[in-house]
Amino acid sequence: MDSAPEPPGGSTPGAPYDSLDASTDAAAVVDGHGVVIRWTRGAEELLGRPAADVVGGSAAPLVATPGDPARVAAVADRCRAGMGWSGVVSLRHADGRALDADLRVSAPFRMGDTECFLLSARRRWPHWTVGQSVLDGFLTRSPVGMAVMDLDLRYMWLNDTLERFGGVPREQRLGRRLSELLPGLQAEALEGLMRKVLDTGVPVTDYEYVGWSWADPHRRHAYSTSFFPLVDAGNTVTGVCYMVLDVTERWNARQLLSLVNEAGTRVGTTLDVLRTAQELADFAVPRFADFVAVDLLEAVLSTEGHGAWLTDAGPAPARPMMRRTGLSSVREGTPEALAQVGDLVDFLPPSYDIGLLIDGEPVLYAVLDPSDTSWVAEQPERADKIREFGMHSLIAVPMRARNTALGLATFVRSLNPVSFQRDDVLLARELVARAALCVDNARRYTREHTAAVTLQRSLLPHALSGGTALEVASSYLPADPTDGVGGDWFDVIPLSGARVGLVVGDVVGHGITAAAAMGRLRTAVQTLADMEMPPDELLAHLDDLVLRLSAESPEEGGSGTVGTAGTAFLGATCLYAVYDPFTRRCTMARAGHPPPVVVSPDGRVSFPEPPAGPPLGLGGMGFESTEIELAENSLLGLYTDGLVEGADHDIERGMARLGELLARPDADLAHLCGSAVRRLVSEARPDDIALLLVRTRALSADDVASWDVPVDPAAVADIRARATRQVEAWGLDDLAMTTELIVSELVTNAIRHAAPPIRFRLLRDTRLTCEVSDSSSTAPRLRHARSTDEGGRGLFLVAQLALRWGARYTSEGKVIWAEQEIPGQP
């Protein structure tokens, strides 16, 4: 056994025997007298005998066992009866060795006037385990189709399997060419391969092709074909033997896998429900169906509530309302459709059970009969369409994902004559399952994105006013929908003394978490600003707040940044500025935010840079403020980095471009703001964009009056009288009495409890403001005096008379202020 030669075709001893692969068998043609007239290279390799030594001689010496005339006659009779023969024989190798081989003998055929038999042999290895039944009748009953062609590629012989494959009777084939019989079976390509084998003598194996046959004209079949040459005594190729396997199932499985893989790249390319549904319809036509409709439940398209039925959420409505969201047809204009995209539909195939959408299996109508009473009675218009356009087969697949019913996808064939089969249901189910998951992802994302945008827009200021100090305009664009809404915000906060606080910030991350964090920070800034904190102190308190928020929710903070100690926190940047219209000075500080842009009245652009403090949430580092003077009608712009950063340029280039666009000081502020954003942002960006523009105003000296206050109780009457005269001079007689009372209380408290120097100031803006400044840092406290107390009611009285009151601290001390509303002012 160890000395046995290598099997033909590269097989190795011990390898499984494939009874269906005959491309490497030894083959010969023997006439009715046992004379060898054709000898292949496979036979030459098996027995070590060249064609010149065998062709023309008797086949008897090739058999290692003694001759048995009776057995030979019985085999010949069996073959002449059209049954063929197969069995095990011992053959004689050229070196004298005996080789056991599986021999197959075909039914006779004629070459000219000579009766011939095709013999095919394969070395039989000792460990061969396939039963004799597999080999018996191989040539006639094998699933392998076999044929012999002459030099003109005309049929000389074929077995029953090949006759069945093509559907053309043997009598019509013999003497004719393949291209004359089956022109639609890639006959020219197959004949080209056979000519190549005749010309080169080199076999061609496993050539696959797809075609049809007369036996099954409405269904495509896939075949695997092998060709090998027949040679004569002179080693000249004299014919071709070819073998055919029907590999339709294997081909269909490959096509199914390929189609499903392609669907993964074509369906669900965006997070848009409507587009995903249309992509499913477009992909399936004409690859799979001639007409496709995708209907989604109304709730799926809603951005409110759950957006769909949960299959375990109780009973569903008896007649579901769906909306057509995808439609495609091989016919232009989809004339088969009763409803177009956007229309409401209530289509369910018979038996019209709503359970199909919730937990039903796909419905297959291999043969669609428009005369069926279930169609005619319930849906007569649809039955008319079925009849008019020849719709003959239908598959309806419920769309479900994550235990949620989404809708129904319907596939129909009309021009394609092949009806849907069970295998097609598997493909339809897989396509719809992938699309349903994409639809559910898009639905969930759309709902969350809408909620985030709604939340953020509700948290942003709806109306901005700079009072008499500033003209204000703003622009905000949410992030590109593929990345979600971000945490950008801005605000204009009125402060005491006609001053205005300006803030712009950016929370790291996207979605509802970032929007909620932005709302918290905006509220905190408003609260700290109302406490009259200077910019650097305000940012320090805001930094502490971010650290506390991160400590409360470290998982949420993970979407931001990670500190040096490994603690996750919510990152944010911020710039806060305070503008005083009387002094025209602007004090600002920033926490990791881009600097503001300033455009002077003559068009000069600058970017004043306050000390670049760290982003909020790092902790342990301080913030510093800087002060600049702004000429009247100067333009001040606060923005987030999304406006100036881009994939094709750095932030410095974006800032320079922003300055160029804003260098039009006489332009309408709202128009200038919107135009700058449009020109800087030509396409969707992965981050929010916010721009806050203000044009400064300076209040006239006529709108302010101030006096030094001696530390003498007698000075109260003098300051009160001066203030009253000034109020009346401004035409605010209605406020004279309340102003007298407020001045009396504020000045008296300053003289009693504060440290000199003391100064009183009266401001006229949208409101009338009384201010008393001193050099002490003692905070005033509102008391609720008892009925027996002789004092302690001063600030309580001020609080009752004034619209607002408060205290702010300066480098020289503090300022106590009280505002009154001026009649007729907004």
Secondary structure as GFF3:
##gff-version 3
##sequence-region A 1 826
A	DSSP	three_ten_helix	8	10	.	.	.	ID=ss1
A	DSSP	beta_strand	26	31	.	.	.	ID=ss2
A	DSSP	beta_strand	36	39	.	.	.	ID=ss3
A	DSSP	alpha_helix	41	47	.	.	.	ID=ss4
A	DSSP	alpha_helix	51	54	.	.	.	ID=ss5
A	DSSP	three_ten_helix	60	62	.	.	.	ID=ss6
A	DSSP	alpha_helix	69	80	.	.	.	ID=ss7
A	DSSP	beta_strand	85	92	.	.	.	ID=ss8
A	DSSP	beta_strand	98	105	.	.	.	ID=ss9
A	DSSP	beta_strand	109	111	.	.	.	ID=ss10
A	DSSP	beta_strand	114	123	.	.	.	ID=ss11
A	DSSP	alpha_helix	132	135	.	.	.	ID=ss12
A	DSSP	alpha_helix	138	141	.	.	.	ID=ss13
A	DSSP	beta_strand	145	149	.	.	.	ID=ss14
A	DSSP	beta_strand	155	158	.	.	.	ID=ss15
A	DSSP	alpha_helix	160	166	.	.	.	ID=ss16
A	DSSP	alpha_helix	170	173	.	.	.	ID=ss17
A	DSSP	alpha_helix	178	181	.	.	.	ID=ss18
A	DSSP	alpha_helix	187	200	.	.	.	ID=ss19
A	DSSP	beta_strand	204	213	.	.	.	ID=ss20
A	DSSP	beta_strand	216	231	.	.	.	ID=ss21
A	DSSP	beta_strand	237	246	.	.	.	ID=ss22
A	DSSP	alpha_helix	248	266	.	.	.	ID=ss23
A	DSSP	alpha_helix	273	284	.	.	.	ID=ss24
A	DSSP	beta_strand	291	297	.	.	.	ID=ss25
A	DSSP	three_ten_helix	298	301	.	.	.	ID=ss26
A	DSSP	beta_strand	309	310	.	.	.	ID=ss27
A	DSSP	beta_strand	322	329	.	.	.	ID=ss28
A	DSSP	beta_strand	344	345	.	.	.	ID=ss29
A	DSSP	alpha_helix	355	359	.	.	.	ID=ss30
A	DSSP	beta_strand	363	365	.	.	.	ID=ss31
A	DSSP	alpha_helix	373	378	.	.	.	ID=ss32
A	DSSP	alpha_helix	380	388	.	.	.	ID=ss33
A	DSSP	beta_strand	393	401	.	.	.	ID=ss34
A	DSSP	beta_strand	404	413	.	.	.	ID=ss35
A	DSSP	alpha_helix	422	459	.	.	.	ID=ss36
A	DSSP	beta_strand	470	477	.	.	.	ID=ss37
A	DSSP	beta_strand	487	494	.	.	.	ID=ss38
A	DSSP	three_ten_helix	496	498	.	.	.	ID=ss39
A	DSSP	beta_strand	500	507	.	.	.	ID=ss40
A	DSSP	alpha_helix	512	530	.	.	.	ID=ss41
A	DSSP	alpha_helix	535	552	.	.	.	ID=ss42
A	DSSP	alpha_helix	554	557	.	.	.	ID=ss43
A	DSSP	beta_strand	561	562	.	.	.	ID=ss44
A	DSSP	beta_strand	568	569	.	.	.	ID=ss45
A	DSSP	beta_strand	572	580	.	.	.	ID=ss46
A	DSSP	beta_strand	585	591	.	.	.	ID=ss47
A	DSSP	beta_strand	597	599	.	.	.	ID=ss48
A	DSSP	beta_strand	605	606	.	.	.	ID=ss49
A	DSSP	beta_strand	612	613	.	.	.	ID=ss50
A	DSSP	beta_strand	625	629	.	.	.	ID=ss51
A	DSSP	beta_strand	635	639	.	.	.	ID=ss52
A	DSSP	alpha_helix	641	644	.	.	.	ID=ss53
A	DSSP	alpha_helix	651	662	.	.	.	ID=ss54
A	DSSP	alpha_helix	669	680	.	.	.	ID=ss55
A	DSSP	beta_strand	689	696	.	.	.	ID=ss56
A	DSSP	three_ten_helix	701	703	.	.	.	ID=ss57
A	DSSP	beta_strand	704	709	.	.	.	ID=ss58
A	DSSP	alpha_helix	715	729	.	.	.	ID=ss59
A	DSSP	three_ten_helix	733	735	.	.	.	ID=ss60
A	DSSP	alpha_helix	736	753	.	.	.	ID=ss61
A	DSSP	beta_strand	758	764	.	.	.	ID=ss62
A	DSSP	beta_strand	767	774	.	.	.	ID=ss63
A	DSSP	alpha_helix	794	801	.	.	.	ID=ss64
A	DSSP	beta_strand	804	809	.	.	.	ID=ss65
A	DSSP	beta_strand	814	821	.	.	.	ID=ss66
###
